[in-house]
Structure formats: C-alpha cells, structure tokens
Amino acid sequence: MNAYKEEWIALLLKQKFNGWLIASDRNHIFINIPDDQDIEKVLVEFKEKVPELKKKIRSKPEKLGFFIGNSVDSKFYELS
C-alpha cells in the first residue's frame, strides 16, 4: 500500500463516521456504510468534506478511488 492511501485510511478512521467500515485493496479504498444511510446523500457529503481532508495529507498525491456503498448500492468517487 502506498503512503498516500495509508494516510487517507488513517485520516478517515480518525473521523469516526457513524457505522462506516473502511478497508482497501491494491488500488482503492472501500467504505461500507450502514444500509439505513442514503448513499447519494453520503456521497455528496463525502465529496464536500474531501477538500478539507485533502489539506491534511502530506504524501505526494496519487490517483485514488473510493467505493462507497452498502448491501443495496455502491458509488465510485475518484481523486486525481
């Protein structure tokens, strides 16, 4: 895992989003949200929060994707 992705995961875990489970594979970060949360609303809020979080990352930026979903649906968001 690269340093950029490791920093993102650590930062997301510190946010203590209610009910979120965070994991990764070789290329992406997976965020599993509870089924009772509206995926569209969560994605919009996540996109709004990303610029603030991105300022805290010290590693060299790299292309990174986030899969946000639950057992009902999932969405993909990519940072470049």
Sequence and secondary structure as in RCSB ss.txt:
>XXXX:A:sequence
MNAYKEEWIALLLKQKFNGWLIASDRNHIFINIPDDQDIEKVLVEFKEKVPELKKKIRSKPEKLGFFIGNSVDSK
FYELS
>XXXX:A:secstr
  HHHHHHHHHHHHHT TT EEEE SSEEEEE  TTS HHHHHHHHHHHHHHHHTT  S    EEEEEE SS EE
EEEE 
